[in-house]
Amino acid sequence: MAQGSRSGICPNGQCLRYRTTNRQGYREYASTPGQCAGCPMKGQCTQSANGVKVVIR
């Protein structure tokens, strides 16, 4: 993820869009459920009920 970037990349190469900055000042980037639905890495990447990958940087 590039410094100051408004997006990130998941382990499968999909774009994670900027979602918010949390109270600690870290930026949160998230996928959409559709991006993760058929992903072969989903089980290794996220176990969330809604099927979304979130990265905090």
C-alpha positions, -999 to +999 in steps of 0.1 A: +000+000+000+015+033-010+019+059+017-011+083+016-029+060-008-067+059-008-067+022-016-049-010-008-044-045-023-056-078-008-035-109-009-053-120-040-046-087-058-081-071-054-084-034-046-094-025-011-111+009-009-106+034+019-134+032+044-126+054+074-099+066+098-104+050+132-101+067+166-064+058+169-057+076+136-053+044+115-069+042+081-092+012+074-094-003+039-121-028+031-132-051+003-168-056-008-186-089-002-187-095-039-150-093-042-145-120-016-174-143-026-156-165-050-120-159-039-098-190-035-080-173-006-111-163+013-106-189+040-070-177+046-078-140+043-110-135+063-134-154+085-159-125+089-196-134+087-202-107+060-172-119+039-153-086+039-116-082+043-105-052+064-069-039+065-059-013+091-027+008+085 
